Amino acid sequence: MRFVLAILAFAAAAVLVGFGIAQRTVFLEPDKVSLGTVVENQASYTVLTPEALAANPGKQTITVSGGGPVYISYGRTDDVLSWIGDDPYVSVGYDGEVGEFTSEVIVAQPVDDSTPTSPATEEPEVAEESEDAEAEPDPAASPAGSDLWLDEFTGDRTLTTTVDVPEGITVLISSDGTAPAPGRIVVAWPLDNATPWAGPLIAGGALLFLVGIVLVISGVFAHRRSRGPRRNLPKGPKGKLMRAPRPPRSQRASLGSGGSGRSTGRARRIALLPVLLVPAIALSACSADYWPDLTSAPETTAPATPVETAAEGEEGEPAEPAAPAVVPAVTVPQMERIMRRIAVFTTEVDADADSQRLAERFTGPALEARKANYAIRKSLPDQASLPAIPASPLTLTLPQQVTGWPRTVLTIAKNNDDETIAPTALVLRQESPRENYKVLYATALVPDADVPEVAPASIGAPPINPEFKGLIMPTGQVAPAYADVLLKGDESEFAQFFDPEGDVIRQQLGVEGQKAIADDLPDTADVAFSNAPGDSPTVALATNDSGALVTVSITQTEKVTPNDGGTIGFKEGQPGAALSGFDEKSAKGVEREIGIQLMFYVPAVGSDEQIRLLGWSESLIGASEVK
């Protein structure tokens, strides 16, 4: 009976193991679903719309092929379309009814074919336009390196990348911005081809196989124990048992080595086979795809938000057009990429003192300060350069909430290489979609700067109008008021609004600093100071306590004139002489311009706090003979 049960166990084991293996081989479903299209239009850009990317759930593996360079980037849909602007492009969408990609050429300003034209003039005009187009093509700019993209990839002829983009993200495909965009596009999404019963089936088959082995072994032992006594051997003469003739020695040796020894080795190998086979089968089913997932909660089929329906008998009113979405200018990963680029760029141009390239990433007061520093260093090589721009870590990222351009971002970067260097507060500005962010202000935080809490980067901060009355001082008045405080000190009518504690700039460029400069001049010279707000825009972003972070600039002019009818000039080897190139003496006198960049915290109306200085920087930006 044991042998019968063993045979049944072996048969069942074979069926279970075979069916389990078949689930991972012949019955295995595909692990992905793909959609593709071939774009034959000669446009320089192809756009994968959010509908195309969301044709199936899961991550998107995008493969693009063409005859030359391949470029892929992705960003928010509004940003991508704003960057393309008026240039024609191919929009790849998704038709859910047929389950295929669609393609459509989008032209910002289509030609009106309804305008009547005379047959005599129609062909020459078309031919002339065609000749002009071939003679003077309008090359499109390359999207590579734009700060708008969340990420970008490049390749040669074929490029494959996997992304996991949320709703509202669009993929931009191009070549070099001038040649037609690559035409072959395939998007693949992963499919869940897990076989949760393969593991239990294979494991169950292995278990039955072991049961069969146990039954066979127990049956063999039972059979041996149940055998009856041996038959009586025939007796010989005088009643003695007859012995079988002994084989020759040579035969005994051959039987001993080739019979029982070979049988013993075969038996050991047969016994070892299940020991090796069962673990091998068990290990083949160790993958998580072979077993049921008992930890994950069941997916719900309910919509994320309830769908409002009109009550029975009532007609639904037409929905009003949605207001433009207010989004932060950048995301944190996007800002980190931008800062890395700016840090590398600044290191390169600072090393070469390349004022021509500097305008690619700097503007306003930050540009003036570095250009002047480069000019001084060309004449005075030992002159120190301005502080480098640290790339990371970013301890604060506050993007402006935007619906268009220009866009502004405030960030604070810490220098990990040298903790003695104060963190740098930067204000970056992007004027248009095809321009990159440029450093507008660069200030060093004051010691123990108390920066107020701000909204997370995923939300951003609304910009504050310069005339907004909800602060203890409108942001548009901060620069002229502080310029008056620097010039007059405590006698200024605005001194009561500014907190003097920790304000070291008053000591250096305020009344005390101005007195020190006057005392250092000879008796034959007089000095006059004047302060004025800079030409750069005031940047004000709201804080969580209804206050504002305000960044402004001030220009301080220091004019030195002779008072004895003589002449005066810049000291030789000083930055003023190096920047102005004026190495003579003048009866009119000489003057210097100091650029001051400032970041303040301005409290809300009703607060008992004063305007607090958070960061500042100053540098010589101009020097010349008095006109």
Phi, psi and omega per residue, in radians:
M1 nan -0.634 3.135
R2 -1.097 -0.654 -3.139
F3 -1.168 -0.631 3.101
V4 -1.132 -0.788 3.111
L5 -1.111 -0.646 3.108
A6 -1.091 -0.732 3.125
I7 -1.108 -0.725 3.107
L8 -1.114 -0.693 3.117
A9 -1.112 -0.758 3.112
F10 -1.086 -0.717 -3.140
A11 -1.131 -0.789 3.120
A12 -1.124 -0.683 3.109
A13 -1.070 -0.732 3.134
A14 -1.106 -0.715 3.139
V15 -1.139 -0.812 -3.106
L16 -1.122 -0.858 -3.135
V17 -1.100 -0.743 3.138
G18 -1.096 -0.748 3.127
F19 -1.193 -0.656 3.093
G20 -1.117 -0.733 3.109
I21 -1.191 -0.627 3.140
A22 -1.117 -0.586 3.103
Q23 -1.103 -0.505 3.137
R24 -1.669 0.035 -3.132
T25 -2.221 -1.550 -2.998
V26 -1.222 -0.529 -3.126
F27 -1.677 0.074 -3.053
L28 -1.244 2.261 3.113
E29 -1.330 2.804 3.094
P30 -1.081 2.632 -3.140
D31 -1.641 0.059 3.103
K32 -2.779 2.793 3.024
V33 -2.150 2.434 -3.021
S34 -2.225 2.587 2.982
L35 -2.300 2.466 -3.119
G36 -2.463 2.863 3.087
T37 -2.698 2.759 3.065
V38 -2.088 2.028 -3.133
V39 -1.639 2.087 -3.096
E40 -1.775 -0.074 3.129
N41 -1.244 2.678 -3.076
Q42 -1.630 0.346 3.124
A43 -1.192 2.674 -3.098
S44 -1.399 -0.251 -3.083
Y45 -2.309 2.516 2.995
T46 -2.231 2.371 -3.066
V47 -2.056 2.203 2.975
L48 -1.611 1.952 -3.048
T49 -1.274 2.847 3.079
P50 -1.020 -0.554 3.112
E51 -1.150 -0.674 3.119
A52 -1.193 -0.696 -3.137
L53 -1.217 -0.478 -3.126
A54 -1.734 0.349 3.119
A55 -1.055 -0.541 3.077
N56 -2.401 2.679 -3.135
P57 -1.307 2.735 3.062
G58 1.842 3.136 3.133
K59 -1.140 2.660 -3.121
Q60 -1.865 2.148 3.017
T61 -1.785 1.941 -3.020
I62 -1.824 2.221 3.071
T63 -2.104 2.145 -3.123
V64 -2.158 2.307 -3.120
S65 -2.239 2.536 3.102
G66 -2.807 -2.985 -3.091
G67 -1.643 0.074 -3.098
G68 -2.689 -2.523 3.121
P69 -1.116 2.548 3.122
V70 -2.155 2.281 -3.129
Y71 -2.266 2.327 3.112
I72 -2.306 2.330 3.008
S73 -2.489 2.840 3.063
Y74 -2.512 2.615 -3.124
G75 -2.867 -3.082 3.108
R76 -1.100 2.508 -3.031
T77 -0.977 -0.796 3.140
D78 -1.071 -0.651 3.133
D79 -1.175 -0.738 -3.136
V80 -1.104 -0.837 -3.116
L81 -1.180 -0.589 3.089
S82 -1.175 -0.657 3.121
W83 -1.158 -0.736 3.138
I84 -1.124 -0.673 3.080
G85 1.138 -2.248 -3.072
D86 -1.544 -0.022 -3.130
D87 -1.248 2.486 3.088
P88 -1.213 2.618 3.118
Y89 -2.669 2.870 3.100
V90 -1.778 2.191 3.120
S91 -1.769 2.063 3.117
V92 -1.717 1.996 3.131
G93 -1.957 -2.844 -3.096
Y94 -2.416 2.263 3.075
D95 -1.778 1.845 -3.076
G96 -1.174 -0.431 -3.106
E97 -1.236 -0.709 3.140
V98 -1.743 -0.176 3.117
G99 1.202 0.657 -3.108
E100 -2.357 2.790 3.028
F101 -1.285 2.609 3.017
T102 -2.127 2.735 3.108
S103 -2.359 2.481 -3.092
E104 -2.548 2.355 3.099
V105 -1.476 2.161 -3.129
I106 -1.855 2.149 3.102
V107 -2.103 2.228 -3.064
A108 -1.125 -0.720 -3.119
Q109 -2.215 1.504 -3.110
P110 -1.164 2.643 3.139
V111 -1.329 2.333 3.127
D112 -1.464 1.799 -3.118
D113 -1.387 -0.131 -3.079
S114 -1.382 -0.181 -3.118
T115 -1.214 2.129 -3.117
P116 -1.204 2.452 3.088
T117 -2.355 2.651 -3.140
S118 -1.415 2.519 -3.139
P119 -1.036 -0.502 -3.069
A120 -1.246 -0.496 -3.059
T121 -1.875 -0.131 -3.015
E122 -1.194 -0.864 -3.044
E123 -1.196 -0.792 3.116
P124 -1.015 -0.678 -3.128
E125 -1.149 -0.750 3.141
V126 -1.128 -0.755 -3.136
A127 -1.107 -0.704 -3.132
E128 -1.122 -0.740 3.133
E129 -1.130 -0.653 3.140
S130 -1.158 -0.719 3.128
E131 -1.135 -0.689 3.133
D132 -1.138 -0.667 -3.120
A133 -1.153 -0.639 3.138
E134 -1.311 -0.586 -3.091
A135 -1.335 -0.649 -3.084
E136 -2.242 1.364 3.121
P137 -1.187 2.646 3.136
D138 -1.808 1.594 -3.079
P139 -1.178 2.423 3.099
A140 -1.484 2.664 3.125
A141 -1.295 2.635 3.101
S142 -1.387 2.367 3.107
P143 -1.362 -0.119 -3.092
A144 -1.085 2.326 3.083
G145 1.511 0.065 3.138
S146 -1.233 2.492 3.117
D147 -1.311 -0.137 -3.117
L148 -1.317 -0.396 -2.987
W149 -1.418 2.492 3.032
L150 -1.305 -0.521 3.033
D151 -2.912 2.809 -3.136
E152 -2.602 2.712 -3.065
F153 -2.481 2.581 3.108
T154 -2.314 2.678 3.105
G155 -2.798 3.137 -3.130
D156 -2.087 2.022 3.115
R157 1.253 -0.837 -3.138
T158 -2.386 2.388 3.137
L159 -2.447 2.256 3.100
T160 -2.184 2.255 3.104
T161 -2.541 2.639 3.133
T162 -1.975 2.228 3.134
V163 -2.246 2.856 3.084
D164 -2.364 1.421 -2.996
V165 -1.679 2.453 3.092
P166 -1.404 -3.046 3.119
E167 -1.163 2.512 3.115
G168 1.562 0.168 3.141
I169 -1.886 2.439 -3.138
T170 -2.162 2.527 3.120
V171 -1.790 2.323 3.126
L172 -1.916 2.257 -3.126
I173 -2.099 2.327 3.090
S174 -2.689 3.124 3.080
S175 -1.833 -1.618 3.063
D176 -2.022 0.198 -3.126
G177 1.551 -0.238 3.124
T178 -2.001 -0.820 3.114
A179 -1.280 2.810 3.082
P180 -1.040 2.572 3.141
A181 -1.174 2.605 3.088
P182 -0.944 2.467 -2.967
G183 -1.715 -0.371 -3.079
R184 -1.684 2.094 -3.079
I185 -2.262 2.237 3.074
V186 -2.288 2.263 3.087
V187 -2.082 2.245 -3.124
A188 -2.102 2.497 3.076
W189 -2.140 2.492 -3.123
P190 -1.264 2.561 3.043
L191 -1.994 2.577 3.107
D192 -1.458 1.688 3.114
N193 -1.841 0.521 3.084
A194 -1.137 2.528 3.101
T195 -2.048 1.495 -3.004
P196 -1.160 -0.262 3.140
W197 -1.731 -0.074 3.128
A198 -1.128 -0.795 3.134
G199 -1.066 -0.891 3.099
P200 -1.045 -0.656 3.131
L201 -1.142 -0.799 -3.130
I202 -1.172 -0.722 3.113
A203 -1.130 -0.708 3.092
G204 -1.116 -0.696 3.085
G205 -1.113 -0.712 3.103
A206 -1.106 -0.687 3.123
L207 -1.124 -0.764 3.092
L208 -1.118 -0.593 3.091
F209 -1.092 -0.753 3.086
L210 -1.111 -0.694 3.091
V211 -1.055 -0.735 3.105
G212 -1.081 -0.703 3.110
I213 -1.092 -0.770 3.133
V214 -1.071 -0.723 3.134
L215 -1.119 -0.696 3.136
V216 -1.139 -0.793 -3.121
I217 -1.128 -0.772 3.132
S218 -1.146 -0.600 3.100
G219 -1.152 -0.689 3.121
V220 -1.090 -0.816 3.138
F221 -1.119 -0.688 3.130
A222 -1.141 -0.675 3.133
H223 -1.131 -0.684 3.123
R224 -1.153 -0.686 -3.137
R225 -1.218 -0.456 -3.064
S226 -1.557 -0.045 3.139
R227 -1.201 2.491 3.134
G228 -1.350 3.141 3.138
P229 -1.181 2.747 -3.128
R230 -1.246 2.611 3.091
R231 -1.136 2.602 3.111
N232 -1.178 2.330 3.114
L233 -1.362 2.573 3.111
P234 -1.079 2.445 3.138
K235 -1.607 2.559 3.127
G236 -1.628 -2.840 3.093
P237 -1.037 2.559 3.122
K238 1.091 0.386 3.045
G239 1.354 0.207 3.138
K240 -1.560 2.565 3.115
L241 -1.229 2.475 3.140
M242 -1.489 2.388 3.098
R243 -1.732 2.524 3.055
A244 -1.261 2.509 3.137
P245 -1.096 2.381 3.120
R246 -1.320 2.364 3.099
P247 -1.229 2.809 3.100
P248 -1.051 2.807 -3.106
R249 -1.023 -0.693 -3.120
S250 -1.108 -0.697 3.128
Q251 -1.210 -0.651 3.115
R252 -1.088 -0.662 -3.141
A253 -1.158 -0.738 -3.134
S254 -1.172 -0.651 3.118
L255 -1.190 -0.665 -3.122
G256 -1.162 -0.641 -3.081
S257 -1.532 -0.619 -3.041
G258 -1.705 -0.249 -3.083
G259 -1.708 -1.384 -3.036
S260 -1.140 -0.647 -3.133
G261 -1.119 -0.779 3.134
R262 -1.151 -0.659 3.125
S263 -1.152 -0.694 3.126
T264 -1.117 -0.743 3.131
G265 -1.132 -0.716 3.121
R266 -1.121 -0.712 -3.140
A267 -1.105 -0.663 3.123
R268 -1.156 -0.711 3.135
R269 -1.148 -0.673 3.113
I270 -1.133 -0.687 3.125
A271 -1.218 -0.501 -3.120
L272 -1.376 -0.394 -3.084
L273 -1.016 -0.855 3.122
P274 -1.101 -0.604 -3.134
V275 -1.094 -0.615 3.123
L276 -1.488 -0.602 -3.050
L277 -1.254 -0.753 -3.057
V278 -1.135 -0.828 3.078
P279 -1.074 -0.615 3.139
A280 -1.113 -0.735 3.111
I281 -1.150 -0.703 -3.121
A282 -1.150 -0.731 -3.133
L283 -1.171 -0.500 3.134
S284 -1.181 -0.254 -3.118
A285 -1.939 0.475 -3.107
C286 -1.470 -0.233 -3.103
S287 -1.155 2.606 3.139
A288 -1.142 -0.424 3.135
D289 -1.230 -0.200 -3.093
Y290 -1.551 -0.161 -2.964
W291 -2.202 2.655 3.081
P292 -1.152 2.492 3.095
D293 -1.624 1.820 -3.085
L294 -1.646 0.003 -3.071
T295 -1.685 -0.532 -3.067
S296 -1.370 2.491 3.112
A297 -1.346 2.627 3.124
P298 -1.126 2.459 -3.134
E299 -1.273 2.492 3.114
T300 -1.631 2.589 3.103
T301 -1.775 0.091 -3.140
A302 -1.293 2.554 3.114
P303 -1.174 2.705 -3.116
A304 -1.114 -0.604 3.104
T305 -2.279 2.499 -3.127
P306 -1.104 2.491 3.132
V307 -1.635 2.109 -3.129
E308 -1.447 2.270 3.117
T309 -2.118 2.636 3.134
A310 -1.236 2.508 3.107
A311 -1.096 2.720 -3.102
E312 -1.036 2.263 3.139
G313 1.572 -0.133 3.142
E314 -1.855 2.489 3.098
E315 -1.621 2.325 3.129
G316 -1.209 2.351 3.113
E317 -1.369 2.532 3.120
P318 -1.092 2.380 -3.104
A319 -1.225 2.488 3.081
E320 -1.309 2.582 3.108
P321 -1.052 2.354 -3.099
A322 -1.201 2.530 3.093
A323 -1.256 2.672 3.126
P324 -0.997 2.383 -3.108
A325 -1.182 2.348 3.080
V326 -1.720 2.046 -3.062
V327 -2.257 2.751 3.054
P328 -1.203 2.640 -3.076
A329 -1.067 -0.670 -3.117
V330 -2.476 2.861 2.953
T331 -1.702 2.915 -3.134
V332 -1.102 -0.853 3.090
P333 -1.040 -0.658 3.097
Q334 -1.098 -0.728 3.132
M335 -1.169 -0.641 3.111
E336 -1.103 -0.711 3.099
R337 -1.133 -0.736 3.129
I338 -1.085 -0.754 -3.121
M339 -1.164 -0.630 3.080
R340 -1.087 -0.754 3.133
R341 -1.107 -0.773 -3.119
I342 -1.152 -0.691 3.133
A343 -1.100 -0.788 3.114
V344 -1.124 -0.770 3.136
F345 -1.061 -0.788 -3.111
T346 -1.114 -0.704 3.105
T347 -1.049 -0.726 -3.117
E348 -1.178 -0.855 -3.072
V349 -1.274 -0.523 3.071
D350 -1.156 -0.678 -3.141
A351 -1.148 -0.643 -3.122
D352 -1.634 -0.115 -3.053
A353 0.882 0.800 -3.050
D354 -1.579 1.633 -3.118
S355 -1.275 -0.343 3.125
Q356 -1.222 -0.775 3.139
R357 -1.334 -0.362 -3.020
L358 -0.984 -0.593 -3.089
A359 -1.195 -0.177 3.105
E360 -1.197 -0.490 -3.068
R361 -2.282 0.033 -3.136
F362 -2.289 2.607 3.108
T363 -2.662 2.904 3.046
G364 1.060 -2.503 -3.092
P365 -1.042 -0.630 3.130
A366 -1.140 -0.637 3.098
L367 -1.206 -0.779 3.140
E368 -1.039 -0.750 -3.092
A369 -1.115 -0.771 -3.096
R370 -1.294 -0.645 3.093
K371 -1.074 -0.737 3.112
A372 -1.135 -0.684 3.127
N373 -1.113 -0.690 3.095
Y374 -1.094 -0.752 -3.133
A375 -1.111 -0.695 3.123
I376 -1.157 -0.731 -3.091
R377 -1.189 -0.436 3.086
K378 -1.175 -0.590 3.096
S379 -1.590 -0.533 3.138
L380 -2.151 1.503 -3.075
P381 -1.024 -0.445 -3.119
D382 -1.416 -0.115 3.131
Q383 -1.133 2.343 -3.108
A384 -1.205 2.515 3.063
S385 -1.431 2.874 3.115
L386 -1.221 2.740 -3.108
P387 -0.979 2.486 3.108
A388 -1.197 2.824 3.093
I389 -1.630 1.977 3.129
P390 -1.273 2.535 -3.124
A391 -1.512 -0.584 -3.064
S392 -2.860 2.877 -0.064
P393 -1.441 2.712 3.092
L394 -1.601 1.944 -3.114
T395 -1.464 -0.275 3.089
L396 -2.652 2.328 3.035
T397 -2.328 1.986 -3.108
L398 -2.182 1.625 3.093
P399 -1.427 2.651 3.077
Q400 -1.325 2.443 2.991
Q401 -1.275 2.222 -2.975
V402 -2.355 2.757 2.915
T403 -2.167 -0.101 -3.132
G404 -2.873 -2.517 -3.127
W405 -2.191 2.739 0.007
P406 -1.279 2.841 -3.130
R407 -2.133 2.572 -3.076
T408 -2.318 2.497 3.091
V409 -2.385 2.362 3.025
L410 -1.892 2.248 3.119
T411 -2.445 2.649 3.084
I412 -2.111 2.128 -3.112
A413 -1.994 2.381 -3.130
K414 -1.781 2.489 3.124
N415 -1.599 1.859 -3.121
N416 -1.335 -0.441 -3.093
D417 -1.251 -0.532 -3.110
D418 -2.469 1.813 -3.098
E419 -1.280 -0.194 3.085
T420 -1.327 -0.287 3.111
I421 -1.478 2.277 -3.120
A422 -1.158 2.577 3.045
P423 -0.996 2.625 -3.091
T424 -1.840 2.213 3.054
A425 -1.714 2.152 -3.074
L426 -2.104 2.439 2.968
V427 -1.974 2.090 -3.122
L428 -1.924 2.562 -3.070
R429 -2.387 2.353 3.069
Q430 -2.046 2.031 -3.027
E431 -1.376 -0.583 -3.085
S432 -2.656 2.897 -3.076
P433 -1.023 -0.638 -3.063
R434 -1.581 0.069 3.011
E435 -1.761 2.571 3.074
N436 -1.508 2.893 3.096
Y437 -1.150 2.433 3.111
K438 -2.150 2.568 3.116
V439 -1.311 2.052 3.123
L440 -1.643 -0.780 3.102
Y441 -2.256 2.496 3.050
A442 -2.432 1.912 -3.106
T443 -2.211 2.672 3.049
A444 -1.678 2.332 3.139
L445 -1.160 2.500 3.072
V446 -1.238 2.759 3.109
P447 -0.997 2.360 3.122
D448 0.978 0.733 3.128
A449 -1.113 2.260 -3.126
D450 -1.718 1.509 -3.133
V451 -1.408 2.217 -3.117
P452 -1.217 2.862 3.115
E453 -1.242 2.470 -3.137
V454 -2.248 2.973 -3.140
A455 -1.186 2.675 3.077
P456 -1.127 2.753 -3.085
A457 -1.096 -0.460 3.140
S458 -1.212 -0.293 3.121
I459 -1.845 -0.781 -3.116
G460 1.422 3.127 -3.098
A461 -2.197 2.445 3.084
P462 -1.283 2.508 3.050
P463 -1.264 2.633 -3.101
I464 -1.902 2.284 3.134
N465 -1.121 2.429 -3.133
P466 -1.006 -0.372 -3.126
E467 -1.787 0.183 -3.106
F468 -1.082 2.275 -3.045
K469 -1.639 0.081 -3.089
G470 -1.457 0.060 3.109
L471 -1.976 2.847 -3.121
I472 -1.146 -0.297 3.021
M473 -2.634 2.248 3.076
P474 -0.976 2.444 -3.039
T475 -1.070 -0.497 3.118
G476 -1.205 -0.255 3.141
Q477 -1.757 -0.081 -3.057
V478 -1.123 -0.826 -3.102
A479 -1.089 -0.908 3.128
P480 -1.121 -0.578 3.134
A481 -1.177 -0.777 -3.128
Y482 -1.230 -0.565 3.066
A483 -1.061 -0.652 3.105
D484 -1.217 -0.618 3.111
V485 -1.149 -0.729 3.109
L486 -1.098 -0.606 -3.073
L487 -1.384 -0.644 -3.029
K488 -1.967 -0.201 3.136
G489 1.238 -2.436 -3.103
D490 -1.192 -0.263 3.122
E491 -1.372 -0.175 3.130
S492 -1.217 2.506 3.123
E493 -1.189 -0.277 -3.114
F494 -1.729 -0.004 -3.072
A495 -1.063 -0.549 -3.098
Q496 -1.168 -0.335 -3.106
F497 -1.485 -0.302 -3.018
F498 -1.928 2.366 -3.140
D499 -1.378 2.082 -3.117
P500 -1.357 -0.296 -3.069
E501 -1.197 2.209 3.138
G502 1.349 0.081 -3.121
D503 -1.560 1.449 -3.082
V504 -1.274 -0.324 -3.098
I505 -1.211 -0.458 3.074
R506 -1.119 -0.603 -3.132
Q507 -1.266 -0.573 -3.067
Q508 -1.557 -0.735 -3.065
L509 -2.051 0.006 3.101
G510 -1.524 -2.665 -3.077
V511 -1.042 -0.750 -3.130
E512 -1.111 -0.771 3.135
G513 -1.161 -0.679 3.111
Q514 -1.131 -0.684 3.111
K515 -1.122 -0.663 3.135
A516 -1.142 -0.676 3.112
I517 -1.161 -0.725 3.138
A518 -1.130 -0.669 -3.140
D519 -1.199 -0.420 -3.100
D520 -1.446 -0.198 -3.124
L521 -1.477 2.704 3.055
P522 -1.198 2.858 -3.117
D523 -1.172 -0.289 -3.106
T524 -1.511 0.099 -3.103
A525 -2.315 2.562 3.066
D526 -2.064 2.694 3.119
V527 -2.232 2.460 3.102
A528 -2.285 2.414 -3.116
F529 -2.020 2.560 3.035
S530 -2.566 2.482 -3.139
N531 -2.118 2.510 3.122
A532 -2.609 2.547 3.068
P533 -1.053 2.549 3.121
G534 -1.286 2.980 -3.132
D535 -1.415 -0.164 -3.080
S536 -1.295 2.680 -3.118
P537 -1.229 2.602 3.035
T538 -1.398 2.214 3.136
V539 -1.881 2.096 -3.116
A540 -2.308 2.135 3.125
L541 -2.133 2.418 -3.046
A542 -1.235 2.593 3.035
T543 -1.873 3.013 -3.076
N544 -1.184 -0.415 -3.114
D545 -1.683 0.423 3.112
S546 1.229 0.189 3.014
G547 -1.543 -2.778 -3.101
A548 -2.671 2.524 2.933
L549 -1.654 2.074 -2.999
V550 -2.103 2.261 3.115
T551 -2.094 2.228 -3.074
V552 -2.440 3.095 3.058
S553 -2.399 2.642 3.120
I554 -2.345 2.471 3.059
T555 -1.944 2.119 3.114
Q556 -1.831 2.180 -3.137
T557 -1.845 2.246 3.137
E558 -2.019 1.919 -3.069
K559 -1.938 2.113 -3.140
V560 -1.934 2.168 -3.110
T561 -2.270 2.577 3.083
P562 -1.301 2.540 3.136
N563 -1.990 0.112 -3.105
D564 -2.072 0.289 -3.107
G565 1.381 0.107 -3.141
G566 -1.632 -2.625 -3.121
T567 -2.264 2.860 3.125
I568 -2.683 2.672 3.132
G569 -2.635 -3.077 3.109
F570 -1.311 2.604 3.058
K571 -1.225 2.394 -3.114
E572 -1.122 2.407 3.126
G573 1.412 0.101 3.110
Q574 -1.689 2.736 -3.122
P575 -0.989 -0.593 -3.140
G576 -1.072 -0.754 3.123
A577 -1.177 -0.694 -3.129
A578 -1.156 -0.678 -3.086
L579 -1.320 -0.681 -3.080
S580 -1.416 -0.492 -3.029
G581 1.263 0.129 -3.135
F582 -1.709 1.844 -3.096
D583 -1.931 0.337 -3.141
E584 -1.858 -3.122 3.050
K585 -1.776 2.561 -3.085
S586 -2.309 2.448 3.066
A587 -1.359 -0.330 3.116
K588 -1.402 -0.490 -3.085
G589 1.833 3.123 -3.135
V590 -2.271 2.784 3.139
E591 -2.482 2.657 3.099
R592 -2.189 2.616 3.069
E593 -2.084 2.217 3.135
I594 -1.882 2.146 3.067
G595 -1.577 2.182 -3.103
I596 -2.064 2.153 3.073
Q597 -1.879 2.332 -2.983
L598 -2.366 2.481 3.000
M599 -2.193 2.206 -3.091
F600 -2.102 2.762 2.864
Y601 -1.876 2.118 -3.135
V602 -1.892 2.032 -3.116
P603 -1.244 2.900 3.114
A604 -1.368 2.837 3.076
V605 -1.056 2.388 -3.115
G606 1.660 -0.178 3.121
S607 -1.381 2.605 3.088
D608 -1.605 0.141 3.115
E609 -1.536 2.840 3.035
Q610 -1.848 2.922 3.072
I611 -1.140 2.247 -2.996
R612 -1.987 2.280 3.070
L613 -1.338 2.205 3.138
L614 -1.861 -0.590 -3.116
G615 -2.786 2.706 3.137
W616 -2.812 2.827 3.002
S617 -2.709 2.615 3.112
E618 -2.429 2.556 3.137
S619 -2.763 2.699 3.106
L620 -1.296 2.133 -3.101
I621 -2.047 -0.161 3.139
G622 -2.812 2.592 3.103
A623 -2.737 2.407 -3.106
S624 -2.932 3.028 2.990
E625 -1.321 2.518 3.113
V626 -1.110 2.293 -3.107
K627 -1.528 nan nan
